Amino acid sequence: MCIPPIPEINRRLQVGYPDLRFHDLRHSFAVSSLQAGDDIKTVQENLGHHSAAFTMDTYAHVTETMRKASSEHMDAFIGILLDKLQCSN
């Protein structure tokens, strides 16, 4: 498979989308991957970053949807713990 050089990709993206750059797509991919639940190490590898810390610092924006999902996970976890405590009494 022949991959065109970055300037060629940028030129192609500008057809109909003058403000869209290659790294805009890369950023969207990274953030979408994290929001979809991909672990940070997998996203780091997919992007070719040296460290997961760099990937986290660059792409791991906490959104309201992510905050809500985290809250729901913790609520479920606490519910399980409370159920176990009640069963052991």
HTML snippet that shows the backbone in 3Dmol.js (N, CA, C, O; Angstrom):
<script src="https://3Dmol.org/build/3Dmol-min.js"></script>
<div id="view" style="width:600px;height:400px;position:relative"></div>
<script>
const pdb = `
ATOM      1  N   MET A   1       0.838  -1.171   0.000  1.00  0.00           N
ATOM      2  CA  MET A   1       0.000   0.000   0.000  1.00  0.00           C
ATOM      3  C   MET A   1       0.884   1.235   0.000  1.00  0.00           C
ATOM      4  O   MET A   1       1.810   1.337   0.805  1.00  0.00           O
ATOM      5  N   CYS A   2       0.615   2.147  -0.869  1.00  0.00           N
ATOM      6  CA  CYS A   2       1.396   3.373  -0.974  1.00  0.00           C
ATOM      7  C   CYS A   2       0.682   4.497  -0.217  1.00  0.00           C
ATOM      8  O   CYS A   2      -0.442   4.864  -0.561  1.00  0.00           O
ATOM      9  N   ILE A   3       1.325   5.031   0.795  1.00  0.00           N
ATOM     10  CA  ILE A   3       0.749   6.124   1.574  1.00  0.00           C
ATOM     11  C   ILE A   3       1.353   7.431   1.074  1.00  0.00           C
ATOM     12  O   ILE A   3       2.575   7.581   1.056  1.00  0.00           O
ATOM     13  N   PRO A   4       0.504   8.381   0.667  1.00  0.00           N
ATOM     14  CA  PRO A   4       1.038   9.647   0.162  1.00  0.00           C
ATOM     15  C   PRO A   4       1.710  10.441   1.278  1.00  0.00           C
ATOM     16  O   PRO A   4       1.367  10.275   2.449  1.00  0.00           O
ATOM     17  N   PRO A   5       2.655  11.294   0.928  1.00  0.00           N
ATOM     18  CA  PRO A   5       3.317  12.113   1.949  1.00  0.00           C
ATOM     19  C   PRO A   5       2.319  13.069   2.598  1.00  0.00           C
ATOM     20  O   PRO A   5       1.272  13.377   2.029  1.00  0.00           O
ATOM     21  N   ILE A   6       2.663  13.528   3.789  1.00  0.00           N
ATOM     22  CA  ILE A   6       1.777  14.400   4.563  1.00  0.00           C
ATOM     23  C   ILE A   6       1.304  15.623   3.774  1.00  0.00           C
ATOM     24  O   ILE A   6       0.112  15.925   3.831  1.00  0.00           O
ATOM     25  N   PRO A   7       2.168  16.356   3.032  1.00  0.00           N
ATOM     26  CA  PRO A   7       1.649  17.508   2.280  1.00  0.00           C
ATOM     27  C   PRO A   7       0.540  17.122   1.301  1.00  0.00           C
ATOM     28  O   PRO A   7      -0.407  17.885   1.107  1.00  0.00           O
ATOM     29  N   GLU A   8       0.651  15.945   0.684  1.00  0.00           N
ATOM     30  CA  GLU A   8      -0.375  15.483  -0.248  1.00  0.00           C
ATOM     31  C   GLU A   8      -1.672  15.179   0.500  1.00  0.00           C
ATOM     32  O   GLU A   8      -2.760  15.494   0.017  1.00  0.00           O
ATOM     33  N   ILE A   9      -1.555  14.569   1.674  1.00  0.00           N
ATOM     34  CA  ILE A   9      -2.745  14.296   2.482  1.00  0.00           C
ATOM     35  C   ILE A   9      -3.405  15.615   2.869  1.00  0.00           C
ATOM     36  O   ILE A   9      -4.623  15.756   2.758  1.00  0.00           O
ATOM     37  N   ASN A  10      -2.609  16.581   3.320  1.00  0.00           N
ATOM     38  CA  ASN A  10      -3.157  17.888   3.695  1.00  0.00           C
ATOM     39  C   ASN A  10      -3.858  18.546   2.504  1.00  0.00           C
ATOM     40  O   ASN A  10      -4.926  19.136   2.672  1.00  0.00           O
ATOM     41  N   ARG A  11      -3.278  18.455   1.308  1.00  0.00           N
ATOM     42  CA  ARG A  11      -3.896  19.056   0.132  1.00  0.00           C
ATOM     43  C   ARG A  11      -5.232  18.390  -0.151  1.00  0.00           C
ATOM     44  O   ARG A  11      -6.215  19.066  -0.453  1.00  0.00           O
ATOM     45  N   ARG A  12      -5.272  17.071  -0.056  1.00  0.00           N
ATOM     46  CA  ARG A  12      -6.521  16.350  -0.316  1.00  0.00           C
ATOM     47  C   ARG A  12      -7.593  16.713   0.699  1.00  0.00           C
ATOM     48  O   ARG A  12      -8.766  16.829   0.345  1.00  0.00           O
ATOM     49  N   LEU A  13      -7.206  16.892   1.954  1.00  0.00           N
ATOM     50  CA  LEU A  13      -8.173  17.239   2.985  1.00  0.00           C
ATOM     51  C   LEU A  13      -8.744  18.634   2.780  1.00  0.00           C
ATOM     52  O   LEU A  13      -9.862  18.922   3.206  1.00  0.00           O
ATOM     53  N   GLN A  14      -7.988  19.481   2.140  1.00  0.00           N
ATOM     54  CA  GLN A  14      -8.431  20.851   1.969  1.00  0.00           C
ATOM     55  C   GLN A  14      -9.507  20.989   0.893  1.00  0.00           C
ATOM     56  O   GLN A  14     -10.130  22.045   0.777  1.00  0.00           O
ATOM     57  N   VAL A  15      -9.727  19.964   0.128  1.00  0.00           N
ATOM     58  CA  VAL A  15     -10.790  20.004  -0.871  1.00  0.00           C
ATOM     59  C   VAL A  15     -12.126  19.914  -0.135  1.00  0.00           C
ATOM     60  O   VAL A  15     -12.504  18.851   0.357  1.00  0.00           O
ATOM     61  N   GLY A  16     -12.822  21.019  -0.068  1.00  0.00           N
ATOM     62  CA  GLY A  16     -14.106  21.059   0.621  1.00  0.00           C
ATOM     63  C   GLY A  16     -14.015  21.295   2.112  1.00  0.00           C
ATOM     64  O   GLY A  16     -15.026  21.611   2.739  1.00  0.00           O
ATOM     65  N   TYR A  17     -12.843  21.153   2.701  1.00  0.00           N
ATOM     66  CA  TYR A  17     -12.644  21.364   4.126  1.00  0.00           C
ATOM     67  C   TYR A  17     -11.371  22.201   4.332  1.00  0.00           C
ATOM     68  O   TYR A  17     -10.358  21.675   4.793  1.00  0.00           O
ATOM     69  N   PRO A  18     -11.414  23.464   4.003  1.00  0.00           N
ATOM     70  CA  PRO A  18     -10.198  24.272   4.034  1.00  0.00           C
ATOM     71  C   PRO A  18      -9.567  24.406   5.421  1.00  0.00           C
ATOM     72  O   PRO A  18      -8.364  24.643   5.527  1.00  0.00           O
ATOM     73  N   ASP A  19     -10.358  24.258   6.483  1.00  0.00           N
ATOM     74  CA  ASP A  19      -9.790  24.419   7.822  1.00  0.00           C
ATOM     75  C   ASP A  19      -9.373  23.104   8.463  1.00  0.00           C
ATOM     76  O   ASP A  19      -8.906  23.104   9.602  1.00  0.00           O
ATOM     77  N   LEU A  20      -9.528  21.992   7.769  1.00  0.00           N
ATOM     78  CA  LEU A  20      -9.207  20.685   8.323  1.00  0.00           C
ATOM     79  C   LEU A  20      -7.771  20.305   7.993  1.00  0.00           C
ATOM     80  O   LEU A  20      -7.359  20.313   6.833  1.00  0.00           O
ATOM     81  N   ARG A  21      -7.008  19.968   9.053  1.00  0.00           N
ATOM     82  CA  ARG A  21      -5.622  19.546   8.855  1.00  0.00           C
ATOM     83  C   ARG A  21      -5.473  18.073   9.249  1.00  0.00           C
ATOM     84  O   ARG A  21      -6.327  17.512   9.936  1.00  0.00           O
ATOM     85  N   PHE A  22      -4.393  17.470   8.809  1.00  0.00           N
ATOM     86  CA  PHE A  22      -4.125  16.069   9.131  1.00  0.00           C
ATOM     87  C   PHE A  22      -4.157  15.848  10.640  1.00  0.00           C
ATOM     88  O   PHE A  22      -4.750  14.876  11.108  1.00  0.00           O
ATOM     89  N   HIS A  23      -3.529  16.733  11.404  1.00  0.00           N
ATOM     90  CA  HIS A  23      -3.479  16.547  12.850  1.00  0.00           C
ATOM     91  C   HIS A  23      -4.840  16.763  13.515  1.00  0.00           C
ATOM     92  O   HIS A  23      -5.060  16.300  14.634  1.00  0.00           O
ATOM     93  N   ASP A  24      -5.743  17.455  12.844  1.00  0.00           N
ATOM     94  CA  ASP A  24      -7.114  17.550  13.363  1.00  0.00           C
ATOM     95  C   ASP A  24      -7.761  16.167  13.354  1.00  0.00           C
ATOM     96  O   ASP A  24      -8.452  15.788  14.300  1.00  0.00           O
ATOM     97  N   LEU A  25      -7.531  15.421  12.281  1.00  0.00           N
ATOM     98  CA  LEU A  25      -8.063  14.053  12.203  1.00  0.00           C
ATOM     99  C   LEU A  25      -7.404  13.159  13.238  1.00  0.00           C
ATOM    100  O   LEU A  25      -8.074  12.341  13.869  1.00  0.00           O
ATOM    101  N   ARG A  26      -6.114  13.305  13.416  1.00  0.00           N
ATOM    102  CA  ARG A  26      -5.367  12.522  14.395  1.00  0.00           C
ATOM    103  C   ARG A  26      -5.887  12.801  15.811  1.00  0.00           C
ATOM    104  O   ARG A  26      -6.079  11.884  16.610  1.00  0.00           O
ATOM    105  N   HIS A  27      -6.107  14.080  16.098  1.00  0.00           N
ATOM    106  CA  HIS A  27      -6.618  14.475  17.403  1.00  0.00           C
ATOM    107  C   HIS A  27      -8.019  13.897  17.621  1.00  0.00           C
ATOM    108  O   HIS A  27      -8.315  13.367  18.692  1.00  0.00           O
ATOM    109  N   SER A  28      -8.871  13.999  16.610  1.00  0.00           N
ATOM    110  CA  SER A  28     -10.225  13.459  16.705  1.00  0.00           C
ATOM    111  C   SER A  28     -10.201  11.953  16.936  1.00  0.00           C
ATOM    112  O   SER A  28     -10.976  11.429  17.736  1.00  0.00           O
ATOM    113  N   PHE A  29      -9.306  11.261  16.231  1.00  0.00           N
ATOM    114  CA  PHE A  29      -9.166   9.814  16.411  1.00  0.00           C
ATOM    115  C   PHE A  29      -8.770   9.484  17.845  1.00  0.00           C
ATOM    116  O   PHE A  29      -9.357   8.598  18.466  1.00  0.00           O
ATOM    117  N   ALA A  30      -7.775  10.194  18.372  1.00  0.00           N
ATOM    118  CA  ALA A  30      -7.280   9.915  19.720  1.00  0.00           C
ATOM    119  C   ALA A  30      -8.352  10.158  20.772  1.00  0.00           C
ATOM    120  O   ALA A  30      -8.580   9.311  21.636  1.00  0.00           O
ATOM    121  N   VAL A  31      -9.002  11.298  20.704  1.00  0.00           N
ATOM    122  CA  VAL A  31     -10.033  11.629  21.687  1.00  0.00           C
ATOM    123  C   VAL A  31     -11.207  10.656  21.572  1.00  0.00           C
ATOM    124  O   VAL A  31     -11.723  10.187  22.586  1.00  0.00           O
ATOM    125  N   SER A  32     -11.628  10.354  20.359  1.00  0.00           N
ATOM    126  CA  SER A  32     -12.729   9.409  20.156  1.00  0.00           C
ATOM    127  C   SER A  32     -12.380   8.025  20.679  1.00  0.00           C
ATOM    128  O   SER A  32     -13.230   7.351  21.262  1.00  0.00           O
ATOM    129  N   SER A  33     -11.154   7.599  20.480  1.00  0.00           N
ATOM    130  CA  SER A  33     -10.713   6.295  20.990  1.00  0.00           C
ATOM    131  C   SER A  33     -10.811   6.241  22.507  1.00  0.00           C
ATOM    132  O   SER A  33     -11.305   5.265  23.072  1.00  0.00           O
ATOM    133  N   LEU A  34     -10.338   7.298  23.161  1.00  0.00           N
ATOM    134  CA  LEU A  34     -10.393   7.340  24.619  1.00  0.00           C
ATOM    135  C   LEU A  34     -11.839   7.393  25.108  1.00  0.00           C
ATOM    136  O   LEU A  34     -12.193   6.724  26.080  1.00  0.00           O
ATOM    137  N   GLN A  35     -12.662   8.176  24.447  1.00  0.00           N
ATOM    138  CA  GLN A  35     -14.076   8.274  24.844  1.00  0.00           C
ATOM    139  C   GLN A  35     -14.807   6.956  24.627  1.00  0.00           C
ATOM    140  O   GLN A  35     -15.755   6.643  25.346  1.00  0.00           O
ATOM    141  N   ALA A  36     -14.370   6.189  23.642  1.00  0.00           N
ATOM    142  CA  ALA A  36     -15.000   4.891  23.355  1.00  0.00           C
ATOM    143  C   ALA A  36     -14.547   3.810  24.327  1.00  0.00           C
ATOM    144  O   ALA A  36     -15.075   2.698  24.320  1.00  0.00           O
ATOM    145  N   GLY A  37     -13.561   4.145  25.169  1.00  0.00           N
ATOM    146  CA  GLY A  37     -13.128   3.195  26.182  1.00  0.00           C
ATOM    147  C   GLY A  37     -11.808   2.510  25.910  1.00  0.00           C
ATOM    148  O   GLY A  37     -11.398   1.646  26.685  1.00  0.00           O
ATOM    149  N   ASP A  38     -11.127   2.867  24.831  1.00  0.00           N
ATOM    150  CA  ASP A  38      -9.804   2.292  24.593  1.00  0.00           C
ATOM    151  C   ASP A  38      -8.877   2.713  25.722  1.00  0.00           C
ATOM    152  O   ASP A  38      -8.918   3.855  26.181  1.00  0.00           O
ATOM    153  N   ASP A  39      -8.046   1.786  26.163  1.00  0.00           N
ATOM    154  CA  ASP A  39      -7.111   2.145  27.228  1.00  0.00           C
ATOM    155  C   ASP A  39      -5.997   3.030  26.676  1.00  0.00           C
ATOM    156  O   ASP A  39      -5.709   3.009  25.479  1.00  0.00           O
ATOM    157  N   ILE A  40      -5.386   3.794  27.549  1.00  0.00           N
ATOM    158  CA  ILE A  40      -4.408   4.797  27.136  1.00  0.00           C
ATOM    159  C   ILE A  40      -3.186   4.159  26.477  1.00  0.00           C
ATOM    160  O   ILE A  40      -2.601   4.746  25.567  1.00  0.00           O
ATOM    161  N   LYS A  41      -2.803   2.985  26.917  1.00  0.00           N
ATOM    162  CA  LYS A  41      -1.625   2.326  26.338  1.00  0.00           C
ATOM    163  C   LYS A  41      -1.881   1.944  24.878  1.00  0.00           C
ATOM    164  O   LYS A  41      -0.990   2.074  24.039  1.00  0.00           O
ATOM    165  N   THR A  42      -3.085   1.477  24.576  1.00  0.00           N
ATOM    166  CA  THR A  42      -3.427   1.129  23.203  1.00  0.00           C
ATOM    167  C   THR A  42      -3.439   2.363  22.317  1.00  0.00           C
ATOM    168  O   THR A  42      -2.915   2.336  21.203  1.00  0.00           O
ATOM    169  N   VAL A  43      -4.033   3.441  22.804  1.00  0.00           N
ATOM    170  CA  VAL A  43      -4.065   4.692  22.036  1.00  0.00           C
ATOM    171  C   VAL A  43      -2.649   5.197  21.817  1.00  0.00           C
ATOM    172  O   VAL A  43      -2.314   5.650  20.723  1.00  0.00           O
ATOM    173  N   GLN A  44      -1.823   5.124  22.839  1.00  0.00           N
ATOM    174  CA  GLN A  44      -0.419   5.541  22.726  1.00  0.00           C
ATOM    175  C   GLN A  44       0.287   4.765  21.616  1.00  0.00           C
ATOM    176  O   GLN A  44       0.973   5.352  20.779  1.00  0.00           O
ATOM    177  N   GLU A  45       0.117   3.469  21.613  1.00  0.00           N
ATOM    178  CA  GLU A  45       0.749   2.636  20.587  1.00  0.00           C
ATOM    179  C   GLU A  45       0.207   2.957  19.195  1.00  0.00           C
ATOM    180  O   GLU A  45       0.968   3.047  18.231  1.00  0.00           O
ATOM    181  N   ASN A  46      -1.114   3.129  19.095  1.00  0.00           N
ATOM    182  CA  ASN A  46      -1.714   3.446  17.792  1.00  0.00           C
ATOM    183  C   ASN A  46      -1.188   4.762  17.221  1.00  0.00           C
ATOM    184  O   ASN A  46      -1.030   4.903  16.009  1.00  0.00           O
ATOM    185  N   LEU A  47      -0.922   5.709  18.095  1.00  0.00           N
ATOM    186  CA  LEU A  47      -0.423   7.012  17.646  1.00  0.00           C
ATOM    187  C   LEU A  47       1.094   7.046  17.487  1.00  0.00           C
ATOM    188  O   LEU A  47       1.642   7.989  16.917  1.00  0.00           O
ATOM    189  N   GLY A  48       1.767   6.023  17.989  1.00  0.00           N
ATOM    190  CA  GLY A  48       3.226   5.966  17.878  1.00  0.00           C
ATOM    191  C   GLY A  48       3.948   6.858  18.873  1.00  0.00           C
ATOM    192  O   GLY A  48       5.091   7.252  18.642  1.00  0.00           O
ATOM    193  N   HIS A  49       3.285   7.181  19.982  1.00  0.00           N
ATOM    194  CA  HIS A  49       3.925   8.007  20.999  1.00  0.00           C
ATOM    195  C   HIS A  49       4.894   7.179  21.833  1.00  0.00           C
ATOM    196  O   HIS A  49       4.711   5.974  22.008  1.00  0.00           O
ATOM    197  N   HIS A  50       5.928   7.845  22.345  1.00  0.00           N
ATOM    198  CA  HIS A  50       6.942   7.177  23.165  1.00  0.00           C
ATOM    199  C   HIS A  50       6.382   6.806  24.539  1.00  0.00           C
ATOM    200  O   HIS A  50       6.731   5.763  25.091  1.00  0.00           O
ATOM    201  N   SER A  51       5.519   7.655  25.088  1.00  0.00           N
ATOM    202  CA  SER A  51       5.008   7.380  26.430  1.00  0.00           C
ATOM    203  C   SER A  51       3.504   7.630  26.509  1.00  0.00           C
ATOM    204  O   SER A  51       2.945   8.455  25.788  1.00  0.00           O
ATOM    205  N   ALA A  52       2.880   6.888  27.410  1.00  0.00           N
ATOM    206  CA  ALA A  52       1.449   7.078  27.652  1.00  0.00           C
ATOM    207  C   ALA A  52       1.201   8.435  28.307  1.00  0.00           C
ATOM    208  O   ALA A  52       0.134   9.023  28.129  1.00  0.00           O
ATOM    209  N   ALA A  53       2.175   8.933  29.060  1.00  0.00           N
ATOM    210  CA  ALA A  53       2.023  10.238  29.715  1.00  0.00           C
ATOM    211  C   ALA A  53       1.845  11.345  28.677  1.00  0.00           C
ATOM    212  O   ALA A  53       1.017  12.238  28.855  1.00  0.00           O
ATOM    213  N   PHE A  54       2.618  11.284  27.599  1.00  0.00           N
ATOM    214  CA  PHE A  54       2.478  12.297  26.545  1.00  0.00           C
ATOM    215  C   PHE A  54       1.086  12.220  25.927  1.00  0.00           C
ATOM    216  O   PHE A  54       0.441  13.243  25.698  1.00  0.00           O
ATOM    217  N   THR A  55       0.629  10.998  25.661  1.00  0.00           N
ATOM    218  CA  THR A  55      -0.694  10.810  25.069  1.00  0.00           C
ATOM    219  C   THR A  55      -1.770  11.363  26.005  1.00  0.00           C
ATOM    220  O   THR A  55      -2.692  12.048  25.562  1.00  0.00           O
ATOM    221  N   MET A  56      -1.649  11.063  27.292  1.00  0.00           N
ATOM    222  CA  MET A  56      -2.615  11.565  28.276  1.00  0.00           C
ATOM    223  C   MET A  56      -2.618  13.087  28.312  1.00  0.00           C
ATOM    224  O   MET A  56      -3.677  13.715  28.277  1.00  0.00           O
ATOM    225  N   ASP A  57      -1.434  13.673  28.381  1.00  0.00           N
ATOM    226  CA  ASP A  57      -1.330  15.132  28.466  1.00  0.00           C
ATOM    227  C   ASP A  57      -1.908  15.814  27.228  1.00  0.00           C
ATOM    228  O   ASP A  57      -2.467  16.907  27.321  1.00  0.00           O
ATOM    229  N   THR A  58      -1.776  15.175  26.082  1.00  0.00           N
ATOM    230  CA  THR A  58      -2.195  15.789  24.822  1.00  0.00           C
ATOM    231  C   THR A  58      -3.659  15.548  24.487  1.00  0.00           C
ATOM    232  O   THR A  58      -4.327  16.441  23.966  1.00  0.00           O
ATOM    233  N   TYR A  59      -4.168  14.353  24.777  1.00  0.00           N
ATOM    234  CA  TYR A  59      -5.473  13.961  24.256  1.00  0.00           C
ATOM    235  C   TYR A  59      -6.541  13.618  25.289  1.00  0.00           C
ATOM    236  O   TYR A  59      -7.717  13.524  24.935  1.00  0.00           O
ATOM    237  N   ALA A  60      -6.178  13.431  26.527  1.00  0.00           N
ATOM    238  CA  ALA A  60      -7.143  12.940  27.510  1.00  0.00           C
ATOM    239  C   ALA A  60      -7.948  14.072  28.138  1.00  0.00           C
ATOM    240  O   ALA A  60      -7.770  14.386  29.315  1.00  0.00           O
ATOM    241  N   HIS A  61      -8.820  14.677  27.364  1.00  0.00           N
ATOM    242  CA  HIS A  61      -9.714  15.705  27.871  1.00  0.00           C
ATOM    243  C   HIS A  61     -10.899  15.018  28.530  1.00  0.00           C
ATOM    244  O   HIS A  61     -11.486  14.097  27.963  1.00  0.00           O
ATOM    245  N   VAL A  62     -11.242  15.460  29.704  1.00  0.00           N
ATOM    246  CA  VAL A  62     -12.387  14.885  30.380  1.00  0.00           C
ATOM    247  C   VAL A  62     -13.636  15.623  29.914  1.00  0.00           C
ATOM    248  O   VAL A  62     -13.758  16.837  30.078  1.00  0.00           O
ATOM    249  N   THR A  63     -14.551  14.871  29.335  1.00  0.00           N
ATOM    250  CA  THR A  63     -15.791  15.469  28.853  1.00  0.00           C
ATOM    251  C   THR A  63     -16.911  15.193  29.858  1.00  0.00           C
ATOM    252  O   THR A  63     -16.753  14.372  30.762  1.00  0.00           O
ATOM    253  N   GLU A  64     -18.014  15.867  29.699  1.00  0.00           N
ATOM    254  CA  GLU A  64     -19.166  15.647  30.578  1.00  0.00           C
ATOM    255  C   GLU A  64     -19.659  14.204  30.461  1.00  0.00           C
ATOM    256  O   GLU A  64     -20.069  13.606  31.456  1.00  0.00           O
ATOM    257  N   THR A  65     -19.620  13.652  29.264  1.00  0.00           N
ATOM    258  CA  THR A  65     -20.033  12.256  29.064  1.00  0.00           C
ATOM    259  C   THR A  65     -19.118  11.310  29.838  1.00  0.00           C
ATOM    260  O   THR A  65     -19.585  10.355  30.457  1.00  0.00           O
ATOM    261  N   MET A  66     -17.816  11.579  29.800  1.00  0.00           N
ATOM    262  CA  MET A  66     -16.862  10.741  30.525  1.00  0.00           C
ATOM    263  C   MET A  66     -17.068  10.874  32.036  1.00  0.00           C
ATOM    264  O   MET A  66     -16.976   9.886  32.765  1.00  0.00           O
ATOM    265  N   ARG A  67     -17.346  12.097  32.507  1.00  0.00           N
ATOM    266  CA  ARG A  67     -17.602  12.331  33.926  1.00  0.00           C
ATOM    267  C   ARG A  67     -18.830  11.541  34.383  1.00  0.00           C
ATOM    268  O   ARG A  67     -18.829  10.920  35.446  1.00  0.00           O
ATOM    269  N   LYS A  68     -19.877  11.578  33.554  1.00  0.00           N
ATOM    270  CA  LYS A  68     -21.119  10.861  33.882  1.00  0.00           C
ATOM    271  C   LYS A  68     -20.873   9.348  33.910  1.00  0.00           C
ATOM    272  O   LYS A  68     -21.348   8.659  34.813  1.00  0.00           O
ATOM    273  N   ALA A  69     -20.147   8.840  32.942  1.00  0.00           N
ATOM    274  CA  ALA A  69     -19.844   7.401  32.900  1.00  0.00           C
ATOM    275  C   ALA A  69     -19.034   6.987  34.132  1.00  0.00           C
ATOM    276  O   ALA A  69     -19.287   5.936  34.721  1.00  0.00           O
ATOM    277  N   SER A  70     -18.072   7.807  34.513  1.00  0.00           N
ATOM    278  CA  SER A  70     -17.268   7.514  35.701  1.00  0.00           C
ATOM    279  C   SER A  70     -18.145   7.477  36.943  1.00  0.00           C
ATOM    280  O   SER A  70     -18.003   6.592  37.787  1.00  0.00           O
ATOM    281  N   SER A  71     -19.046   8.435  37.049  1.00  0.00           N
ATOM    282  CA  SER A  71     -19.958   8.488  38.183  1.00  0.00           C
ATOM    283  C   SER A  71     -20.837   7.239  38.238  1.00  0.00           C
ATOM    284  O   SER A  71     -21.068   6.678  39.309  1.00  0.00           O
ATOM    285  N   GLU A  72     -21.322   6.813  37.075  1.00  0.00           N
ATOM    286  CA  GLU A  72     -22.168   5.615  37.021  1.00  0.00           C
ATOM    287  C   GLU A  72     -21.380   4.362  37.395  1.00  0.00           C
ATOM    288  O   GLU A  72     -21.909   3.480  38.072  1.00  0.00           O
ATOM    289  N   HIS A  73     -20.124   4.273  36.961  1.00  0.00           N
ATOM    290  CA  HIS A  73     -19.278   3.125  37.322  1.00  0.00           C
ATOM    291  C   HIS A  73     -19.048   3.080  38.823  1.00  0.00           C
ATOM    292  O   HIS A  73     -19.143   2.017  39.437  1.00  0.00           O
ATOM    293  N   MET A  74     -18.745   4.228  39.415  1.00  0.00           N
ATOM    294  CA  MET A  74     -18.510   4.273  40.862  1.00  0.00           C
ATOM    295  C   MET A  74     -19.790   3.955  41.631  1.00  0.00           C
ATOM    296  O   MET A  74     -19.738   3.271  42.654  1.00  0.00           O
ATOM    297  N   ASP A  75     -20.934   4.439  41.159  1.00  0.00           N
ATOM    298  CA  ASP A  75     -22.210   4.154  41.799  1.00  0.00           C
ATOM    299  C   ASP A  75     -22.472   2.651  41.806  1.00  0.00           C
ATOM    300  O   ASP A  75     -22.876   2.086  42.822  1.00  0.00           O
ATOM    301  N   ALA A  76     -22.238   2.011  40.661  1.00  0.00           N
ATOM    302  CA  ALA A  76     -22.434   0.561  40.566  1.00  0.00           C
ATOM    303  C   ALA A  76     -21.464  -0.179  41.492  1.00  0.00           C
ATOM    304  O   ALA A  76     -21.856  -1.134  42.163  1.00  0.00           O
ATOM    305  N   PHE A  77     -20.207   0.256  41.530  1.00  0.00           N
ATOM    306  CA  PHE A  77     -19.193  -0.381  42.370  1.00  0.00           C
ATOM    307  C   PHE A  77     -19.566  -0.255  43.847  1.00  0.00           C
ATOM    308  O   PHE A  77     -19.479  -1.228  44.597  1.00  0.00           O
ATOM    309  N   ILE A  78     -19.979   0.935  44.261  1.00  0.00           N
ATOM    310  CA  ILE A  78     -20.370   1.149  45.657  1.00  0.00           C
ATOM    311  C   ILE A  78     -21.603   0.305  45.982  1.00  0.00           C
ATOM    312  O   ILE A  78     -21.703  -0.251  47.076  1.00  0.00           O
ATOM    313  N   GLY A  79     -22.535   0.207  45.043  1.00  0.00           N
ATOM    314  CA  GLY A  79     -23.712  -0.637  45.247  1.00  0.00           C
ATOM    315  C   GLY A  79     -23.333  -2.092  45.484  1.00  0.00           C
ATOM    316  O   GLY A  79     -23.908  -2.751  46.350  1.00  0.00           O
ATOM    317  N   ILE A  80     -22.375  -2.592  44.723  1.00  0.00           N
ATOM    318  CA  ILE A  80     -21.902  -3.976  44.900  1.00  0.00           C
ATOM    319  C   ILE A  80     -21.277  -4.147  46.276  1.00  0.00           C
ATOM    320  O   ILE A  80     -21.542  -5.136  46.959  1.00  0.00           O
ATOM    321  N   LEU A  81     -20.447  -3.189  46.690  1.00  0.00           N
ATOM    322  CA  LEU A  81     -19.822  -3.265  48.012  1.00  0.00           C
ATOM    323  C   LEU A  81     -20.864  -3.256  49.127  1.00  0.00           C
ATOM    324  O   LEU A  81     -20.767  -4.028  50.081  1.00  0.00           O
ATOM    325  N   LEU A  82     -21.853  -2.384  49.004  1.00  0.00           N
ATOM    326  CA  LEU A  82     -22.899  -2.320  50.020  1.00  0.00           C
ATOM    327  C   LEU A  82     -23.696  -3.621  50.089  1.00  0.00           C
ATOM    328  O   LEU A  82     -24.043  -4.091  51.172  1.00  0.00           O
ATOM    329  N   ASP A  83     -23.983  -4.196  48.919  1.00  0.00           N
ATOM    330  CA  ASP A  83     -24.699  -5.484  48.886  1.00  0.00           C
ATOM    331  C   ASP A  83     -23.892  -6.564  49.587  1.00  0.00           C
ATOM    332  O   ASP A  83     -24.449  -7.370  50.333  1.00  0.00           O
ATOM    333  N   LYS A  84     -22.580  -6.589  49.354  1.00  0.00           N
ATOM    334  CA  LYS A  84     -21.721  -7.599  49.997  1.00  0.00           C
ATOM    335  C   LYS A  84     -21.677  -7.396  51.513  1.00  0.00           C
ATOM    336  O   LYS A  84     -21.688  -8.360  52.279  1.00  0.00           O
ATOM    337  N   LEU A  85     -21.627  -6.128  51.933  1.00  0.00           N
ATOM    338  CA  LEU A  85     -21.620  -5.847  53.365  1.00  0.00           C
ATOM    339  C   LEU A  85     -22.927  -6.291  54.023  1.00  0.00           C
ATOM    340  O   LEU A  85     -22.910  -6.835  55.127  1.00  0.00           O
ATOM    341  N   GLN A  86     -24.041  -6.066  53.361  1.00  0.00           N
ATOM    342  CA  GLN A  86     -25.337  -6.454  53.908  1.00  0.00           C
ATOM    343  C   GLN A  86     -25.488  -7.962  53.962  1.00  0.00           C
ATOM    344  O   GLN A  86     -26.117  -8.493  54.877  1.00  0.00           O
ATOM    345  N   CYS A  87     -24.915  -8.656  52.986  1.00  0.00           N
ATOM    346  CA  CYS A  87     -25.004 -10.125  52.972  1.00  0.00           C
ATOM    347  C   CYS A  87     -24.136 -10.755  54.057  1.00  0.00           C
ATOM    348  O   CYS A  87     -24.448 -11.842  54.545  1.00  0.00           O
ATOM    349  N   SER A  88     -23.064 -10.092  54.432  1.00  0.00           N
ATOM    350  CA  SER A  88     -22.160 -10.671  55.417  1.00  0.00           C
ATOM    351  C   SER A  88     -22.631 -10.379  56.846  1.00  0.00           C
ATOM    352  O   SER A  88     -22.079 -10.934  57.797  1.00  0.00           O
ATOM    353  N   ASN A  89     -23.623  -9.533  57.010  1.00  0.00           N
ATOM    354  CA  ASN A  89     -24.126  -9.218  58.360  1.00  0.00           C
ATOM    355  C   ASN A  89     -25.259 -10.111  58.752  1.00  0.00           C
ATOM    356  O   ASN A  89     -25.795  -9.981  59.852  1.00  0.00           O
TER     357      ASN A  89
END
`;
const viewer = $3Dmol.createViewer("view");
viewer.addModel(pdb, "pdb");
viewer.setStyle({}, {cartoon: {color: "spectrum"}});
viewer.zoomTo();
viewer.render();
</script>
